[in-house]
Amino acid sequence: MKGPRPESHLFKNLQESRMSFEHVFKRIIEFMNADPSGNFRLMVGTDSQVHKRHTVFITGIVIQNEGKGVWACIKKVVVPRKMTQLHERISLELSLTEEIVALFTEERKNELIDIVLPHIYKGATFTMEGHIDIGAGKRNKTSEFVKEMVTRMESMGVEPKIKPNAFVASSYANRYTK
């Protein structure tokens, strides 16, 4: 199998393109520093779309200050073949999410926590979530993979979210896979 295309190592959003992860991390810090007493959720999730000759994977990074706005970006990976096996696709979606989560090293997470720490007594919070584009409902084709995927996310020290709470994967990233 051919590997992902080189542009897949860069992030973009509506305002900026070709951002390195360092640039993305700097934007997250700036966003949090604008209101350090906020309730922050750092969310990462991936969705995919099978096309005729390739499969597109979009990973979204969203930092939300609940009730006060978000900053977000995406990373695109194109696999040059039609990936029809659901488990393979879901597993790669999660691997791409895990790859981004791993970039948030303990040192980087501590840097983000240090922003809200002086404001904890005012109610400031910080959580990190991994959004997985799967659902547990009986009718959901992905329900058999829930335990496996949730366990993978938990093993990284990140709070797993599945449908309907996995909106970074199922909504934000999804809109860019078409």
mmCIF file of the C-alpha atoms, coordinates in Angstrom:
data_MODEL
# 
_entry.id   MODEL 
# 
loop_
_atom_site.group_PDB 
_atom_site.id 
_atom_site.type_symbol 
_atom_site.label_atom_id 
_atom_site.label_alt_id 
_atom_site.label_comp_id 
_atom_site.label_asym_id 
_atom_site.label_entity_id 
_atom_site.label_seq_id 
_atom_site.pdbx_PDB_ins_code 
_atom_site.Cartn_x 
_atom_site.Cartn_y 
_atom_site.Cartn_z 
_atom_site.occupancy 
_atom_site.B_iso_or_equiv 
_atom_site.pdbx_formal_charge 
_atom_site.auth_seq_id 
_atom_site.auth_comp_id 
_atom_site.auth_asym_id 
_atom_site.auth_atom_id 
_atom_site.pdbx_PDB_model_num 
ATOM 1   C CA . MET A 1 1   ? 0.000   0.000  0.000  1.00 0.00 ? 1   MET A CA 1 
ATOM 2   C CA . LYS A 1 2   ? 1.220   3.452  -0.834 1.00 0.00 ? 2   LYS A CA 1 
ATOM 3   C CA . GLY A 1 3   ? 1.658   5.794  2.113  1.00 0.00 ? 3   GLY A CA 1 
ATOM 4   C CA . PRO A 1 4   ? -0.209  9.019  2.782  1.00 0.00 ? 4   PRO A CA 1 
ATOM 5   C CA . ARG A 1 5   ? 0.574   11.995 0.591  1.00 0.00 ? 5   ARG A CA 1 
ATOM 6   C CA . PRO A 1 6   ? 3.122   14.513 1.994  1.00 0.00 ? 6   PRO A CA 1 
ATOM 7   C CA . GLU A 1 7   ? 0.604   17.354 2.488  1.00 0.00 ? 7   GLU A CA 1 
ATOM 8   C CA . SER A 1 8   ? -1.062  15.177 5.107  1.00 0.00 ? 8   SER A CA 1 
ATOM 9   C CA . HIS A 1 9   ? 1.510   16.315 7.673  1.00 0.00 ? 9   HIS A CA 1 
ATOM 10  C CA . LEU A 1 10  ? 0.155   19.857 7.649  1.00 0.00 ? 10  LEU A CA 1 
ATOM 11  C CA . PHE A 1 11  ? -2.943  21.352 9.201  1.00 0.00 ? 11  PHE A CA 1 
ATOM 12  C CA . LYS A 1 12  ? -5.340  24.011 7.915  1.00 0.00 ? 12  LYS A CA 1 
ATOM 13  C CA . ASN A 1 13  ? -8.525  25.881 8.717  1.00 0.00 ? 13  ASN A CA 1 
ATOM 14  C CA . LEU A 1 14  ? -10.537 28.624 7.033  1.00 0.00 ? 14  LEU A CA 1 
ATOM 15  C CA . GLN A 1 15  ? -8.007  31.328 7.980  1.00 0.00 ? 15  GLN A CA 1 
ATOM 16  C CA . GLU A 1 16  ? -4.668  29.543 7.642  1.00 0.00 ? 16  GLU A CA 1 
ATOM 17  C CA . SER A 1 17  ? -3.150  26.703 5.652  1.00 0.00 ? 17  SER A CA 1 
ATOM 18  C CA . ARG A 1 18  ? 0.030   24.649 5.771  1.00 0.00 ? 18  ARG A CA 1 
ATOM 19  C CA . MET A 1 19  ? 0.304   24.921 9.572  1.00 0.00 ? 19  MET A CA 1 
ATOM 20  C CA . SER A 1 20  ? 2.791   22.718 11.382 1.00 0.00 ? 20  SER A CA 1 
ATOM 21  C CA . PHE A 1 21  ? 1.707   21.082 14.631 1.00 0.00 ? 21  PHE A CA 1 
ATOM 22  C CA . GLU A 1 22  ? 3.890   23.617 16.478 1.00 0.00 ? 22  GLU A CA 1 
ATOM 23  C CA . HIS A 1 23  ? 1.850   26.404 14.864 1.00 0.00 ? 23  HIS A CA 1 
ATOM 24  C CA . VAL A 1 24  ? -1.416  24.645 15.813 1.00 0.00 ? 24  VAL A CA 1 
ATOM 25  C CA . PHE A 1 25  ? -0.245  24.259 19.418 1.00 0.00 ? 25  PHE A CA 1 
ATOM 26  C CA . LYS A 1 26  ? 0.683   27.965 19.522 1.00 0.00 ? 26  LYS A CA 1 
ATOM 27  C CA . ARG A 1 27  ? -2.852  28.861 18.306 1.00 0.00 ? 27  ARG A CA 1 
ATOM 28  C CA . ILE A 1 28  ? -4.401  26.669 21.034 1.00 0.00 ? 28  ILE A CA 1 
ATOM 29  C CA . ILE A 1 29  ? -2.286  28.423 23.679 1.00 0.00 ? 29  ILE A CA 1 
ATOM 30  C CA . GLU A 1 30  ? -3.300  31.845 22.311 1.00 0.00 ? 30  GLU A CA 1 
ATOM 31  C CA . PHE A 1 31  ? -6.972  30.815 22.331 1.00 0.00 ? 31  PHE A CA 1 
ATOM 32  C CA . MET A 1 32  ? -6.797  29.612 25.940 1.00 0.00 ? 32  MET A CA 1 
ATOM 33  C CA . ASN A 1 33  ? -4.792  32.630 27.126 1.00 0.00 ? 33  ASN A CA 1 
ATOM 34  C CA . ALA A 1 34  ? -7.526  34.946 25.784 1.00 0.00 ? 34  ALA A CA 1 
ATOM 35  C CA . ASP A 1 35  ? -9.798  33.725 28.619 1.00 0.00 ? 35  ASP A CA 1 
ATOM 36  C CA . PRO A 1 36  ? -7.781  31.521 31.004 1.00 0.00 ? 36  PRO A CA 1 
ATOM 37  C CA . SER A 1 37  ? -10.679 31.104 33.426 1.00 0.00 ? 37  SER A CA 1 
ATOM 38  C CA . GLY A 1 38  ? -12.778 29.262 30.826 1.00 0.00 ? 38  GLY A CA 1 
ATOM 39  C CA . ASN A 1 39  ? -14.036 25.701 30.580 1.00 0.00 ? 39  ASN A CA 1 
ATOM 40  C CA . PHE A 1 40  ? -11.836 24.168 27.903 1.00 0.00 ? 40  PHE A CA 1 
ATOM 41  C CA . ARG A 1 41  ? -12.313 20.941 25.985 1.00 0.00 ? 41  ARG A CA 1 
ATOM 42  C CA . LEU A 1 42  ? -9.506  19.868 23.656 1.00 0.00 ? 42  LEU A CA 1 
ATOM 43  C CA . MET A 1 43  ? -11.044 17.375 21.226 1.00 0.00 ? 43  MET A CA 1 
ATOM 44  C CA . VAL A 1 44  ? -9.466  15.281 18.477 1.00 0.00 ? 44  VAL A CA 1 
ATOM 45  C CA . GLY A 1 45  ? -11.403 13.056 16.090 1.00 0.00 ? 45  GLY A CA 1 
ATOM 46  C CA . THR A 1 46  ? -11.197 11.544 12.616 1.00 0.00 ? 46  THR A CA 1 
ATOM 47  C CA . ASP A 1 47  ? -13.744 10.656 9.954  1.00 0.00 ? 47  ASP A CA 1 
ATOM 48  C CA . SER A 1 48  ? -13.332 9.037  6.546  1.00 0.00 ? 48  SER A CA 1 
ATOM 49  C CA . GLN A 1 49  ? -15.086 8.883  3.217  1.00 0.00 ? 49  GLN A CA 1 
ATOM 50  C CA . VAL A 1 50  ? -14.577 6.206  0.573  1.00 0.00 ? 50  VAL A CA 1 
ATOM 51  C CA . HIS A 1 51  ? -14.365 7.598  -2.957 1.00 0.00 ? 51  HIS A CA 1 
ATOM 52  C CA . LYS A 1 52  ? -14.066 5.801  -6.297 1.00 0.00 ? 52  LYS A CA 1 
ATOM 53  C CA . ARG A 1 53  ? -10.244 5.428  -6.291 1.00 0.00 ? 53  ARG A CA 1 
ATOM 54  C CA . HIS A 1 54  ? -9.177  6.630  -2.850 1.00 0.00 ? 54  HIS A CA 1 
ATOM 55  C CA . THR A 1 55  ? -10.269 7.098  0.749  1.00 0.00 ? 55  THR A CA 1 
ATOM 56  C CA . VAL A 1 56  ? -10.094 10.506 2.453  1.00 0.00 ? 56  VAL A CA 1 
ATOM 57  C CA . PHE A 1 57  ? -9.404  10.786 6.188  1.00 0.00 ? 57  PHE A CA 1 
ATOM 58  C CA . ILE A 1 58  ? -9.885  14.089 7.992  1.00 0.00 ? 58  ILE A CA 1 
ATOM 59  C CA . THR A 1 59  ? -8.682  14.578 11.558 1.00 0.00 ? 59  THR A CA 1 
ATOM 60  C CA . GLY A 1 60  ? -10.066 17.567 13.403 1.00 0.00 ? 60  GLY A CA 1 
ATOM 61  C CA . ILE A 1 61  ? -8.510  19.333 16.366 1.00 0.00 ? 61  ILE A CA 1 
ATOM 62  C CA . VAL A 1 62  ? -10.972 21.544 18.242 1.00 0.00 ? 62  VAL A CA 1 
ATOM 63  C CA . ILE A 1 63  ? -10.323 23.628 21.361 1.00 0.00 ? 63  ILE A CA 1 
ATOM 64  C CA . GLN A 1 64  ? -13.609 24.811 22.818 1.00 0.00 ? 64  GLN A CA 1 
ATOM 65  C CA . ASN A 1 65  ? -14.197 27.327 25.580 1.00 0.00 ? 65  ASN A CA 1 
ATOM 66  C CA . GLU A 1 66  ? -17.708 26.175 26.444 1.00 0.00 ? 66  GLU A CA 1 
ATOM 67  C CA . GLY A 1 67  ? -20.240 28.855 25.654 1.00 0.00 ? 67  GLY A CA 1 
ATOM 68  C CA . LYS A 1 68  ? -17.557 31.246 24.414 1.00 0.00 ? 68  LYS A CA 1 
ATOM 69  C CA . GLY A 1 69  ? -16.246 29.890 21.120 1.00 0.00 ? 69  GLY A CA 1 
ATOM 70  C CA . VAL A 1 70  ? -13.850 27.513 19.453 1.00 0.00 ? 70  VAL A CA 1 
ATOM 71  C CA . TRP A 1 71  ? -10.665 27.371 17.437 1.00 0.00 ? 71  TRP A CA 1 
ATOM 72  C CA . ALA A 1 72  ? -10.288 24.423 15.097 1.00 0.00 ? 72  ALA A CA 1 
ATOM 73  C CA . CYS A 1 73  ? -8.218  22.957 12.288 1.00 0.00 ? 73  CYS A CA 1 
ATOM 74  C CA . ILE A 1 74  ? -8.015  19.801 10.205 1.00 0.00 ? 74  ILE A CA 1 
ATOM 75  C CA . LYS A 1 75  ? -5.403  17.461 8.807  1.00 0.00 ? 75  LYS A CA 1 
ATOM 76  C CA . LYS A 1 76  ? -6.146  15.542 5.612  1.00 0.00 ? 76  LYS A CA 1 
ATOM 77  C CA . VAL A 1 77  ? -4.762  12.116 4.723  1.00 0.00 ? 77  VAL A CA 1 
ATOM 78  C CA . VAL A 1 78  ? -5.566  10.417 1.418  1.00 0.00 ? 78  VAL A CA 1 
ATOM 79  C CA . VAL A 1 79  ? -5.101  6.671  1.064  1.00 0.00 ? 79  VAL A CA 1 
ATOM 80  C CA . PRO A 1 80  ? -4.843  5.938  -2.688 1.00 0.00 ? 80  PRO A CA 1 
ATOM 81  C CA . ARG A 1 81  ? -7.302  3.027  -2.669 1.00 0.00 ? 81  ARG A CA 1 
ATOM 82  C CA . LYS A 1 82  ? -10.935 2.337  -1.945 1.00 0.00 ? 82  LYS A CA 1 
ATOM 83  C CA . MET A 1 83  ? -11.064 1.050  1.658  1.00 0.00 ? 83  MET A CA 1 
ATOM 84  C CA . THR A 1 84  ? -14.269 -0.972 1.847  1.00 0.00 ? 84  THR A CA 1 
ATOM 85  C CA . GLN A 1 85  ? -13.650 -2.977 5.051  1.00 0.00 ? 85  GLN A CA 1 
ATOM 86  C CA . LEU A 1 86  ? -15.366 -1.115 7.895  1.00 0.00 ? 86  LEU A CA 1 
ATOM 87  C CA . HIS A 1 87  ? -13.086 -2.386 10.683 1.00 0.00 ? 87  HIS A CA 1 
ATOM 88  C CA . GLU A 1 88  ? -9.954  -1.413 8.737  1.00 0.00 ? 88  GLU A CA 1 
ATOM 89  C CA . ARG A 1 89  ? -11.315 2.083  8.110  1.00 0.00 ? 89  ARG A CA 1 
ATOM 90  C CA . ILE A 1 90  ? -12.497 2.644  11.700 1.00 0.00 ? 90  ILE A CA 1 
ATOM 91  C CA . SER A 1 91  ? -9.168  1.349  12.993 1.00 0.00 ? 91  SER A CA 1 
ATOM 92  C CA . LEU A 1 92  ? -7.216  3.719  10.733 1.00 0.00 ? 92  LEU A CA 1 
ATOM 93  C CA . GLU A 1 93  ? -9.476  6.611  11.773 1.00 0.00 ? 93  GLU A CA 1 
ATOM 94  C CA . LEU A 1 94  ? -8.590  5.903  15.385 1.00 0.00 ? 94  LEU A CA 1 
ATOM 95  C CA . SER A 1 95  ? -4.882  5.474  14.570 1.00 0.00 ? 95  SER A CA 1 
ATOM 96  C CA . LEU A 1 96  ? -4.862  8.911  12.943 1.00 0.00 ? 96  LEU A CA 1 
ATOM 97  C CA . THR A 1 97  ? -6.592  10.363 16.015 1.00 0.00 ? 97  THR A CA 1 
ATOM 98  C CA . GLU A 1 98  ? -4.075  8.609  18.278 1.00 0.00 ? 98  GLU A CA 1 
ATOM 99  C CA . GLU A 1 99  ? -1.213  10.023 16.183 1.00 0.00 ? 99  GLU A CA 1 
ATOM 100 C CA . ILE A 1 100 ? -2.427  13.580 16.862 1.00 0.00 ? 100 ILE A CA 1 
ATOM 101 C CA . VAL A 1 101 ? -3.222  12.877 20.531 1.00 0.00 ? 101 VAL A CA 1 
ATOM 102 C CA . ALA A 1 102 ? 0.348   11.591 20.942 1.00 0.00 ? 102 ALA A CA 1 
ATOM 103 C CA . LEU A 1 103 ? 1.668   14.977 19.747 1.00 0.00 ? 103 LEU A CA 1 
ATOM 104 C CA . PHE A 1 104 ? 0.118   16.432 22.910 1.00 0.00 ? 104 PHE A CA 1 
ATOM 105 C CA . THR A 1 105 ? 2.953   15.161 25.081 1.00 0.00 ? 105 THR A CA 1 
ATOM 106 C CA . GLU A 1 106 ? 2.793   15.344 28.891 1.00 0.00 ? 106 GLU A CA 1 
ATOM 107 C CA . GLU A 1 107 ? 4.885   18.506 28.662 1.00 0.00 ? 107 GLU A CA 1 
ATOM 108 C CA . ARG A 1 108 ? 2.443   20.121 26.220 1.00 0.00 ? 108 ARG A CA 1 
ATOM 109 C CA . LYS A 1 109 ? -0.620  19.022 28.197 1.00 0.00 ? 109 LYS A CA 1 
ATOM 110 C CA . ASN A 1 110 ? 0.961   20.478 31.342 1.00 0.00 ? 110 ASN A CA 1 
ATOM 111 C CA . GLU A 1 111 ? 1.552   23.740 29.479 1.00 0.00 ? 111 GLU A CA 1 
ATOM 112 C CA . LEU A 1 112 ? -2.194  23.883 28.699 1.00 0.00 ? 112 LEU A CA 1 
ATOM 113 C CA . ILE A 1 113 ? -3.179  22.891 32.246 1.00 0.00 ? 113 ILE A CA 1 
ATOM 114 C CA . ASP A 1 114 ? -0.869  25.612 33.613 1.00 0.00 ? 114 ASP A CA 1 
ATOM 115 C CA . ILE A 1 115 ? -2.977  28.204 31.765 1.00 0.00 ? 115 ILE A CA 1 
ATOM 116 C CA . VAL A 1 116 ? -6.162  27.284 33.675 1.00 0.00 ? 116 VAL A CA 1 
ATOM 117 C CA . LEU A 1 117 ? -4.554  26.226 36.970 1.00 0.00 ? 117 LEU A CA 1 
ATOM 118 C CA . PRO A 1 118 ? -4.463  29.720 38.559 1.00 0.00 ? 118 PRO A CA 1 
ATOM 119 C CA . HIS A 1 119 ? -8.182  30.058 37.706 1.00 0.00 ? 119 HIS A CA 1 
ATOM 120 C CA . ILE A 1 120 ? -9.473  26.728 39.031 1.00 0.00 ? 120 ILE A CA 1 
ATOM 121 C CA . TYR A 1 121 ? -11.049 28.479 42.034 1.00 0.00 ? 121 TYR A CA 1 
ATOM 122 C CA . LYS A 1 122 ? -13.084 30.536 39.537 1.00 0.00 ? 122 LYS A CA 1 
ATOM 123 C CA . GLY A 1 123 ? -14.331 27.322 37.930 1.00 0.00 ? 123 GLY A CA 1 
ATOM 124 C CA . ALA A 1 124 ? -11.776 26.980 35.112 1.00 0.00 ? 124 ALA A CA 1 
ATOM 125 C CA . THR A 1 125 ? -11.450 23.468 33.654 1.00 0.00 ? 125 THR A CA 1 
ATOM 126 C CA . PHE A 1 126 ? -9.461  21.599 31.028 1.00 0.00 ? 126 PHE A CA 1 
ATOM 127 C CA . THR A 1 127 ? -10.256 18.181 29.562 1.00 0.00 ? 127 THR A CA 1 
ATOM 128 C CA . MET A 1 128 ? -8.951  16.265 26.573 1.00 0.00 ? 128 MET A CA 1 
ATOM 129 C CA . GLU A 1 129 ? -11.254 14.037 24.534 1.00 0.00 ? 129 GLU A CA 1 
ATOM 130 C CA . GLY A 1 130 ? -10.834 11.568 21.692 1.00 0.00 ? 130 GLY A CA 1 
ATOM 131 C CA . HIS A 1 131 ? -13.891 11.567 19.449 1.00 0.00 ? 131 HIS A CA 1 
ATOM 132 C CA . ILE A 1 132 ? -14.490 8.208  17.773 1.00 0.00 ? 132 ILE A CA 1 
ATOM 133 C CA . ASP A 1 133 ? -16.910 8.007  14.828 1.00 0.00 ? 133 ASP A CA 1 
ATOM 134 C CA . ILE A 1 134 ? -18.712 4.901  16.115 1.00 0.00 ? 134 ILE A CA 1 
ATOM 135 C CA . GLY A 1 135 ? -21.968 4.259  17.895 1.00 0.00 ? 135 GLY A CA 1 
ATOM 136 C CA . ALA A 1 136 ? -23.144 1.716  20.445 1.00 0.00 ? 136 ALA A CA 1 
ATOM 137 C CA . GLY A 1 137 ? -26.728 1.436  19.209 1.00 0.00 ? 137 GLY A CA 1 
ATOM 138 C CA . LYS A 1 138 ? -27.966 -1.992 18.087 1.00 0.00 ? 138 LYS A CA 1 
ATOM 139 C CA . ARG A 1 139 ? -28.598 -0.726 14.563 1.00 0.00 ? 139 ARG A CA 1 
ATOM 140 C CA . ASN A 1 140 ? -25.155 0.853  14.245 1.00 0.00 ? 140 ASN A CA 1 
ATOM 141 C CA . LYS A 1 141 ? -22.754 -1.179 12.050 1.00 0.00 ? 141 LYS A CA 1 
ATOM 142 C CA . THR A 1 142 ? -19.821 -0.007 14.177 1.00 0.00 ? 142 THR A CA 1 
ATOM 143 C CA . SER A 1 143 ? -21.240 -1.076 17.564 1.00 0.00 ? 143 SER A CA 1 
ATOM 144 C CA . GLU A 1 144 ? -19.144 -4.264 17.647 1.00 0.00 ? 144 GLU A CA 1 
ATOM 145 C CA . PHE A 1 145 ? -15.963 -2.134 17.630 1.00 0.00 ? 145 PHE A CA 1 
ATOM 146 C CA . VAL A 1 146 ? -16.913 0.185  20.513 1.00 0.00 ? 146 VAL A CA 1 
ATOM 147 C CA . LYS A 1 147 ? -15.117 -1.674 23.317 1.00 0.00 ? 147 LYS A CA 1 
ATOM 148 C CA . GLU A 1 148 ? -11.902 -2.079 21.293 1.00 0.00 ? 148 GLU A CA 1 
ATOM 149 C CA . MET A 1 149 ? -11.768 1.559  20.154 1.00 0.00 ? 149 MET A CA 1 
ATOM 150 C CA . VAL A 1 150 ? -12.779 3.048  23.523 1.00 0.00 ? 150 VAL A CA 1 
ATOM 151 C CA . THR A 1 151 ? -10.083 0.963  25.250 1.00 0.00 ? 151 THR A CA 1 
ATOM 152 C CA . ARG A 1 152 ? -7.461  2.244  22.795 1.00 0.00 ? 152 ARG A CA 1 
ATOM 153 C CA . MET A 1 153 ? -8.404  5.856  23.530 1.00 0.00 ? 153 MET A CA 1 
ATOM 154 C CA . GLU A 1 154 ? -8.481  5.296  27.297 1.00 0.00 ? 154 GLU A CA 1 
ATOM 155 C CA . SER A 1 155 ? -5.015  3.721  27.154 1.00 0.00 ? 155 SER A CA 1 
ATOM 156 C CA . MET A 1 156 ? -3.714  7.089  25.926 1.00 0.00 ? 156 MET A CA 1 
ATOM 157 C CA . GLY A 1 157 ? -5.164  8.878  28.945 1.00 0.00 ? 157 GLY A CA 1 
ATOM 158 C CA . VAL A 1 158 ? -7.812  10.633 26.877 1.00 0.00 ? 158 VAL A CA 1 
ATOM 159 C CA . GLU A 1 159 ? -11.551 10.593 27.558 1.00 0.00 ? 159 GLU A CA 1 
ATOM 160 C CA . PRO A 1 160 ? -13.236 8.671  24.710 1.00 0.00 ? 160 PRO A CA 1 
ATOM 161 C CA . LYS A 1 161 ? -16.475 9.988  23.225 1.00 0.00 ? 161 LYS A CA 1 
ATOM 162 C CA . ILE A 1 162 ? -18.669 8.009  20.823 1.00 0.00 ? 162 ILE A CA 1 
ATOM 163 C CA . LYS A 1 163 ? -21.783 8.991  18.866 1.00 0.00 ? 163 LYS A CA 1 
ATOM 164 C CA . PRO A 1 164 ? -23.812 11.065 19.534 1.00 0.00 ? 164 PRO A CA 1 
ATOM 165 C CA . ASN A 1 165 ? -21.137 12.875 21.624 1.00 0.00 ? 165 ASN A CA 1 
ATOM 166 C CA . ALA A 1 166 ? -18.300 12.470 19.118 1.00 0.00 ? 166 ALA A CA 1 
ATOM 167 C CA . PHE A 1 167 ? -19.147 15.575 17.100 1.00 0.00 ? 167 PHE A CA 1 
ATOM 168 C CA . VAL A 1 168 ? -15.556 16.435 16.126 1.00 0.00 ? 168 VAL A CA 1 
ATOM 169 C CA . ALA A 1 169 ? -15.405 13.169 14.164 1.00 0.00 ? 169 ALA A CA 1 
ATOM 170 C CA . SER A 1 170 ? -19.040 12.801 13.107 1.00 0.00 ? 170 SER A CA 1 
ATOM 171 C CA . SER A 1 171 ? -19.741 16.462 12.261 1.00 0.00 ? 171 SER A CA 1 
ATOM 172 C CA . TYR A 1 172 ? -16.672 18.711 12.012 1.00 0.00 ? 172 TYR A CA 1 
ATOM 173 C CA . ALA A 1 173 ? -14.256 16.287 10.310 1.00 0.00 ? 173 ALA A CA 1 
ATOM 174 C CA . ASN A 1 174 ? -17.084 14.701 8.310  1.00 0.00 ? 174 ASN A CA 1 
ATOM 175 C CA . ARG A 1 175 ? -17.867 17.919 6.443  1.00 0.00 ? 175 ARG A CA 1 
ATOM 176 C CA . TYR A 1 176 ? -14.342 17.951 4.920  1.00 0.00 ? 176 TYR A CA 1 
ATOM 177 C CA . THR A 1 177 ? -14.269 14.305 3.747  1.00 0.00 ? 177 THR A CA 1 
ATOM 178 C CA . LYS A 1 178 ? -16.584 14.805 0.757  1.00 0.00 ? 178 LYS A CA 1 
# 
